[in-house]
């Protein structure tokens, strides 16, 4: 975005949903008293918020970006209100928040499936990011192992689809190798 001064080839929703995901897991970490969850998701939330601000800066459709952000933040605040005000028992809060975080994480990992159908239909992986696929594989594997170590299914289980979809995307990169984009080469110089 910074190099091209444009958001044309960048989708906004992944930044926003990842930020909400980080904030949700941060809350789970605070409730559970897990320093790893707190630090990692606090850093993630700060970075995603910065990405959102950069996107907003370069976006010609600022109202739409602000509306999407405000809507998801409103949903998040309603969720916080529910968990902190209407669920009095801390164990119930932990279970319900863990379930919410798990469902949200699974939906994030499954969201690229629409792109996978496009890859198969066009026999091209141009719309996929290889580096993001590797990062997703490493991150979801790390979180699954961490959840297994803690015996916490809310951390372990939702990251398994991330591993699965990463392997599917790697197989697609193998089956349909990317062609070097001329515009990408120009950006590198």
C-alpha positions as CSV (number, residue, x, y, z in Angstrom):
1,X,0.0,0.0,0.0
2,X,2.8,2.4,0.9
3,X,4.8,1.7,-2.3
4,X,1.8,1.9,-4.7
5,X,-0.1,4.5,-2.7
6,X,-3.2,2.5,-3.4
7,X,-5.4,-0.2,-1.9
8,X,-6.6,-1.5,-5.2
9,X,-5.0,-5.0,-4.8
10,X,-5.6,-5.2,-1.1
11,X,-8.7,-6.5,0.6
12,X,-9.7,-4.7,3.8
13,X,-11.8,-7.3,5.6
14,X,-8.9,-9.6,6.5
15,X,-7.2,-6.7,8.4
16,X,-10.4,-5.9,10.3
17,X,-11.3,-9.5,11.1
18,X,-7.8,-10.3,12.2
19,X,-7.8,-7.2,14.5
20,X,-11.1,-8.4,16.1
21,X,-9.7,-11.9,16.4
22,X,-6.6,-10.5,18.2
23,X,-8.8,-8.4,20.5
24,X,-11.0,-11.4,21.3
25,X,-8.1,-13.7,22.0
26,X,-6.5,-10.9,24.1
27,X,-9.6,-10.9,26.3
28,X,-9.5,-14.7,26.6
29,X,-5.9,-14.4,27.6
30,X,-6.6,-11.8,30.2
31,X,-9.5,-13.8,31.6
32,X,-7.4,-17.0,31.7
33,X,-4.3,-15.2,33.0
34,X,-2.2,-16.5,30.1
35,X,0.8,-14.1,29.5
36,X,1.6,-15.6,26.1
37,X,-1.9,-15.0,24.8
38,X,-1.9,-11.5,26.2
39,X,1.4,-10.4,24.7
40,X,1.0,-12.1,21.2
41,X,-2.5,-10.8,20.7
42,X,-1.8,-7.3,22.1
43,X,1.1,-7.0,19.6
44,X,-1.2,-8.4,16.8
45,X,-4.0,-6.0,17.7
46,X,-1.6,-3.0,17.5
47,X,-0.2,-4.1,14.2
48,X,-3.6,-4.8,12.7
49,X,-4.8,-1.5,13.9
50,X,-1.8,0.2,12.2
51,X,-2.6,-1.7,9.0
52,X,-6.2,-0.5,9.2
53,X,-5.0,3.1,9.6
54,X,-2.7,2.8,6.6
55,X,-5.5,1.3,4.6
56,X,-7.8,4.1,5.6
57,X,-5.2,6.7,4.7
58,X,-4.9,5.3,1.1
59,X,-8.5,4.3,0.6
60,X,-10.6,6.4,-1.7
61,X,-13.7,5.0,0.1
62,X,-13.1,6.1,3.6
63,X,-16.8,6.1,4.6
64,X,-17.2,2.4,3.7
65,X,-14.0,1.5,5.6
66,X,-15.1,3.5,8.7
67,X,-18.6,2.0,8.5
68,X,-17.2,-1.6,8.4
69,X,-14.8,-0.9,11.2
70,X,-17.5,0.8,13.4
71,X,-19.9,-2.1,12.8
72,X,-17.4,-4.8,13.8
73,X,-16.2,-2.8,16.8
74,X,-19.9,-2.4,17.8
75,X,-20.4,-6.1,17.6
76,X,-17.2,-6.6,19.6
77,X,-18.3,-4.1,22.3
78,X,-21.7,-5.8,22.6
79,X,-19.9,-9.1,23.0
80,X,-17.7,-7.6,25.7
81,X,-20.8,-6.3,27.4
82,X,-22.4,-9.7,27.3
83,X,-19.4,-11.5,28.7
84,X,-18.5,-9.1,31.4
85,X,-22.0,-8.0,32.5
86,X,-24.4,-10.8,31.8
87,X,-22.3,-13.9,32.5
88,X,-21.4,-13.7,36.2
89,X,-19.4,-16.9,36.6
90,X,-15.7,-16.6,35.4
91,X,-15.6,-20.3,34.3
92,X,-18.7,-19.8,32.2
93,X,-17.2,-16.5,30.8
94,X,-14.0,-18.4,29.9
95,X,-15.9,-21.3,28.1
96,X,-18.2,-18.9,26.2
97,X,-15.4,-16.6,25.2
98,X,-13.3,-19.5,24.2
99,X,-16.1,-20.9,22.1
100,X,-16.6,-17.5,20.5
101,X,-12.9,-17.1,19.8
102,X,-12.7,-20.6,18.3
103,X,-15.6,-20.1,16.0
104,X,-14.2,-16.7,14.8
105,X,-10.8,-18.2,14.2
106,X,-12.2,-21.2,12.3
107,X,-14.2,-18.8,10.1
108,X,-11.0,-16.8,9.4
109,X,-9.1,-19.9,8.4
110,X,-11.9,-21.1,6.2
111,X,-12.5,-17.7,4.5
112,X,-9.9,-18.3,1.7
113,X,-11.9,-21.3,0.5
114,X,-13.7,-19.0,-2.0
115,X,-10.2,-18.1,-3.5
116,X,-9.4,-21.8,-3.7
117,X,-12.4,-22.4,-5.9
118,X,-11.2,-19.5,-8.1
119,X,-7.7,-21.1,-8.3
120,X,-9.1,-24.4,-9.4
121,X,-11.4,-22.8,-11.9
122,X,-8.7,-20.6,-13.5
123,X,-5.8,-23.0,-12.9
124,X,-3.8,-20.0,-11.5
125,X,-2.5,-19.2,-8.0
126,X,-2.0,-15.5,-8.8
127,X,-4.7,-14.6,-6.2
128,X,-2.9,-16.5,-3.4
129,X,0.0,-15.3,-1.4
130,X,2.7,-18.0,-0.9
131,X,4.3,-16.1,2.0
132,X,1.0,-15.7,3.8
133,X,0.3,-19.5,3.3
134,X,3.6,-20.3,4.9
135,X,3.0,-17.9,7.7
136,X,-0.5,-19.3,8.3
137,X,0.9,-22.9,8.4
138,X,3.6,-21.9,10.9
139,X,1.2,-19.8,13.1
140,X,-1.7,-22.3,13.2
141,X,0.7,-25.2,13.9
142,X,2.4,-23.2,16.7
143,X,-1.0,-22.3,18.3
144,X,-2.3,-25.9,17.9
145,X,0.8,-27.2,19.7
146,X,0.5,-24.5,22.4
147,X,-3.2,-25.5,22.9
148,X,-2.2,-29.2,23.0
149,X,0.5,-28.4,25.6
150,X,-2.0,-26.5,27.8
151,X,-4.8,-29.0,27.1
152,X,-6.9,-26.1,26.0
153,X,-9.3,-27.2,23.1
154,X,-10.3,-23.6,22.5
155,X,-6.7,-22.8,21.4
156,X,-5.9,-26.1,19.8
157,X,-8.9,-27.1,17.8
158,X,-9.6,-23.8,15.9
159,X,-6.1,-23.7,14.5
160,X,-6.4,-27.1,12.9
161,X,-8.3,-25.8,9.9
162,X,-5.5,-23.3,9.4
163,X,-3.1,-26.2,9.0
164,X,-5.4,-28.0,6.7
165,X,-6.1,-25.0,4.4
166,X,-2.4,-24.2,4.3
167,X,-1.6,-27.6,3.0
168,X,-4.4,-27.4,0.5
169,X,-3.0,-24.0,-0.7
170,X,0.6,-25.5,-0.8
171,X,-0.7,-28.3,-3.0
172,X,-2.3,-25.7,-5.3
173,X,1.0,-23.8,-5.6
174,X,2.6,-27.1,-6.6
175,X,-0.2,-28.0,-9.1
176,X,-0.5,-24.5,-10.5
177,X,2.9,-22.7,-10.1
178,X,2.8,-18.9,-10.1
179,X,4.0,-17.0,-13.1
180,X,6.2,-13.9,-12.3
181,X,4.0,-10.8,-12.6
182,X,5.6,-8.1,-14.6
183,X,4.2,-5.4,-12.3
184,X,5.6,-7.1,-9.2
185,X,9.1,-7.2,-10.8
186,X,8.8,-3.5,-11.4
187,X,7.9,-2.8,-7.8
188,X,10.9,-4.8,-6.6
189,X,13.3,-2.5,-8.6
